[in-house]
């Protein structure tokens, strides 16, 4: 339980800080005065003012905010307001960039984390028939296979790619196999029995592929392509859920905490991939054109850019308040379902 809680706080902390950093950097870029950068909600636990910005940690580590000049937040006594650098006086496209900066930062982090994983940890190489790791309790270990072996043939059948290992084992008669591997420039013949598994409906030798690590440039390109495909899948699944064509369990804070703890136990790289997926989801969800989300605010700003006039501020605020209330109700409902699932 403690591991899950700490992992959850780490995930939320990274996601929130990166999100707010996106707003902060975009605001600084467009010359908007930033009064406070806060992680968490509620009363301040600690804070420090530097270069006119109050950097604060608040009591409840869920969420955060960047307080800009001209926003409706209550000013502090030591704020030094500069009305010429207020958020509302900026052009519509500049305000659009500042609001979009948060979710954009989460998506960029997801891309960079994926690229780091591809470059440092790699992906399973399903082309080359090279042994990566041996699975305990399977014939490969007892037959003398070692990581790095390149499988050349099985019972005389040539092996050219990873998939050939499973398909060839499925075609042979009997359990006795002779597997020729290339090891250190020499060919070695491994002999033994690979019995048929009724459960898996296959002969399992007990090896996993080696990992292929990408060059930094290829990792960045492949990481971007992966995030694009994942984004399409996420949005498509969301659409299918909304239209009732897909039933899926939605996780809230409790569910995310459980998953975070599980992924931490599985290892650093697995957790890193989970962090990437969470940031991608957060970025995409925040871009949805719904009230109270960044995407909802972007809709009003887009309308202002197209029609050249602002939507009445009082009505926009009311719409966001209603949206926020509905969002909180949804989070409470999902959290309740997460808790119920824990005790099922």
HELIX and SHEET records of a PDB file:
HELIX    1   1 UNK A    2  UNK A   29  1                                  28    
HELIX    2   2 UNK A   83  UNK A   85  5                                   3    
HELIX    3   3 UNK A   92  UNK A  120  1                                  29    
HELIX    4   4 UNK A  139  UNK A  143  1                                   5    
HELIX    5   5 UNK A  162  UNK A  171  1                                  10    
HELIX    6   6 UNK A  216  UNK A  242  1                                  27    
HELIX    7   7 UNK A  253  UNK A  266  1                                  14    
HELIX    8   8 UNK A  268  UNK A  286  1                                  19    
HELIX    9   9 UNK A  294  UNK A  307  1                                  14    
HELIX   10  10 UNK A  313  UNK A  342  1                                  30    
SHEET    1   A 2 UNK A  34  UNK A  50  0                                        
SHEET    2   A 2 UNK A  53  UNK A  68 -1                                        
SHEET    1   B 2 UNK A 123  UNK A 124  0                                        
SHEET    2   B 2 UNK A 211  UNK A 212 -1                                        
SHEET    1   C 2 UNK A 131  UNK A 134  0                                        
SHEET    2   C 2 UNK A 207  UNK A 209 -1                                        
SHEET    1   D 4 UNK A 157  UNK A 158  0                                        
SHEET    2   D 4 UNK A 150  UNK A 154 -1                                        
SHEET    3   D 4 UNK A 176  UNK A 183 -1                                        
SHEET    4   D 4 UNK A 186  UNK A 193 -1                                        
SHEET    1   E 2 UNK A 196  UNK A 197  0                                        
SHEET    2   E 2 UNK A 202  UNK A 203 -1                                        
END                                                                             
